[in-house]
Structure formats: structure tokens, C-alpha cells
Amino acid sequence: QNKKKESKGKVVFEKPGKMSFTYDDPNGNRVVSDGKNIKVYEKEAEQMYETVVSKSQYPAALSFLMGEGKLEKDFKLKLLDSATMKFEGGYVLEGTPREASPAYEKMLLYVDGPTSQVRRVVIIDAQSNRNRFDFSDPVLNKPVEAKEFDFKPPPGTKIIKP
């Protein structure tokens, strides 16, 4: 529909399998996984989806960032021209899932040349919608408190367990 929605916030990954997205206000949404369950809280709708990670459709691209996915096993990989992709000084990998997924058709990993850190992930679905995650100011190997991955929604939140 040619609409752009931008959100900012903080993301924390802890291997294996933990992630926490905290979106800045006014959005206020959260996406949290403790490695077993994944919770997607939508502040405006006052609802939270909760499901077992193994039954969720979160993309293998995110599982890779969480230290669980195997790129070569999960994707057919192709190195794209970084100048054409406007990411000079790094590498752009296009990954097409080896097994079809309703959640996405392909993903792009933008990898910083000097540090080999993933700086951007673009997930493209079958309708050509793009979800772009830019990672700036990364902090590596910093201890994370366990409560980061234990989210309790506000009272009155509708909990949906598909």
C-alpha cells in the first residue's frame, strides 16, 4: 500500500534464543522471547500475542541473530554488489529460505566490512512489504539482566494464545 511506518527503540539479543525489542514512545510496543515463548505486545491495541517459539513464524533471519539459526542450512545465499545496494564498505547477503515460509520471501543482511557485524536486516514478504531493522551503536558481550526477557503486560491487556 506504499505506506511507511517508522519506529525506534532498543534491541537486545542473548544467545541462545533470547531477544527483547523495546520500542520508544509513543509506540510503546514490545517483542520479547525468553527462548521458549515469544510475546508480541501491541500497546495501542492493548493486546499481546503469546506463543511457543517453535510454533511461531518469526523469521530465520532473527533466529540467526539470536544465535540459533544456521544461515547456510536455512537459506540459499547470494552476495550482492554492495555499491548497487548503497552499502559500500560492507557486504550484502541475500537469503532465500530453503523451505517456503508464509512470513517472508527473502531477507537481506547488511554486514559491516571492518567488524563483520550485522548492521541491517531487511525482511521481505510475499506482498513485497519490507521490514527493515537498522542496528546502530552496537554493544557486544555486555551482561544482560534476566528481567530483560521477562515481560509482563499492563493490567487489562488482552492475551491471545493462538
GITACOR-V495052 format. One record per pair of residues at least 4 apart in sequence whose ideal C-beta (glycine too) atoms are under 7 Angstrom apart, sorted by the first residue. I is the first residue (numbers start at 1). GAP is how many residues later the second one is. D is the distance in Angstrom with one decimal. If there is no record, write none. Layout:
# GITACOR-V495052
{{I;GAP;D} {I;GAP;D}}
This chain:
# GITACOR-V495052
{{7;16;5.0} {7;20;5.0} {8;16;5.0} {9;12;6.3} {9;13;5.0} {9;14;4.0} {9;15;4.9} {10;12;4.9} {11;8;6.8} {11;9;6.9} {11;10;5.0} {12;7;6.9} {12;8;4.6} {12;132;5.7} {12;136;5.6} {13;5;6.9} {13;6;5.2} {13;52;5.5} {13;53;5.4} {14;4;4.1} {14;130;5.2} {15;51;6.6} {15;52;3.0} {16;19;6.5} {16;50;6.9} {16;51;4.9} {16;52;5.5} {17;16;6.6} {17;18;3.5} {17;36;6.8} {17;49;5.2} {17;50;7.0} {17;51;5.3} {18;15;6.0} {18;16;6.0} {18;17;5.1} {18;48;6.6} {18;131;4.8} {19;14;5.0} {19;43;6.9} {19;47;5.3} {20;12;5.0} {20;128;4.9} {20;129;5.6} {21;9;6.5} {21;10;4.1} {22;8;6.0} {23;4;4.1} {23;5;6.2} {23;6;4.5} {27;16;6.8} {28;15;3.7} {29;12;5.9} {29;13;5.7} {29;14;5.5} {30;11;4.2} {30;121;5.4} {31;9;5.2} {32;7;4.9} {32;117;5.9} {32;119;4.1} {33;4;6.8} {33;5;4.3} {33;20;5.9} {33;116;6.8} {34;115;4.4} {34;116;6.4} {35;18;6.9} {36;16;6.8} {36;17;6.2} {37;13;6.1} {37;14;6.9} {37;15;5.9} {37;16;6.4} {38;13;6.0} {38;15;5.2} {38;18;5.0} {38;20;6.3} {39;9;5.7} {39;11;4.9} {39;112;5.5} {40;8;6.6} {40;9;4.5} {41;7;4.3} {41;110;6.6} {41;112;5.3} {42;5;5.5} {46;110;6.4} {46;111;5.5} {46;112;6.3} {47;110;6.3} {47;111;4.3} {47;113;6.0} {48;105;4.8} {48;109;5.4} {48;111;5.5} {48;112;6.9} {49;111;4.9} {49;113;7.0} {50;109;6.1} {50;111;5.3} {51;4;5.5} {51;5;5.0} {51;110;6.6} {51;111;5.8} {57;44;6.9} {57;45;6.5} {57;46;4.0} {58;4;5.2} {59;44;5.6} {59;45;5.0} {59;48;6.4} {59;64;5.5} {60;4;6.3} {60;9;4.8} {60;14;4.3} {60;15;7.0} {60;37;6.4} {61;4;7.0} {61;34;6.9} {61;46;4.2} {61;60;5.4} {61;62;5.9} {62;4;6.2} {63;5;4.5} {63;6;3.7} {64;5;3.6} {64;7;5.8} {65;53;6.5} {69;5;5.4} {70;4;5.8} {71;4;5.6} {71;6;6.4} {71;24;6.7} {72;5;6.7} {74;23;6.5} {74;24;6.2} {75;20;3.4} {75;21;6.2} {75;22;6.0} {75;23;6.4} {76;20;4.7} {76;22;6.2} {77;16;5.5} {77;18;5.5} {78;16;4.6} {79;12;6.5} {79;14;6.1} {80;4;6.8} {80;5;5.4} {80;12;4.3} {80;14;5.5} {81;4;6.5} {82;5;4.8} {82;6;5.6} {82;8;5.8} {82;9;6.0} {82;10;5.4} {83;5;5.6} {85;7;4.4} {87;5;5.4} {87;23;5.2} {89;24;5.0} {90;20;6.1} {90;21;5.5} {90;22;5.0} {90;23;4.6} {90;29;6.9} {91;20;4.5} {91;22;6.6} {92;16;6.0} {92;18;5.5} {93;16;4.5} {93;18;6.8} {94;12;6.1} {94;14;5.6} {95;11;6.3} {95;12;4.9} {95;14;6.7} {96;10;4.9} {97;4;5.2} {103;22;6.9} {104;19;4.9} {104;20;6.4} {104;21;5.2} {105;19;5.4} {105;20;5.9} {105;21;5.1} {106;18;5.2} {107;14;6.3} {107;15;6.5} {107;16;4.9} {107;17;6.9} {108;14;4.2} {109;9;5.6} {109;12;6.0} {110;8;7.0} {110;9;5.2} {110;10;3.8} {111;5;6.1} {111;7;5.7} {111;8;7.0} {112;4;6.7} {112;5;4.9} {112;7;5.0} {117;21;5.9} {118;17;6.6} {119;16;5.5} {120;12;6.7} {120;13;6.6} {120;14;5.0} {120;15;6.8} {121;12;4.6} {122;8;5.7} {122;10;4.9} {123;8;4.5} {124;4;6.4} {124;6;5.5} {125;4;4.8} {144;4;5.1} {146;4;6.6} {153;4;3.7}}
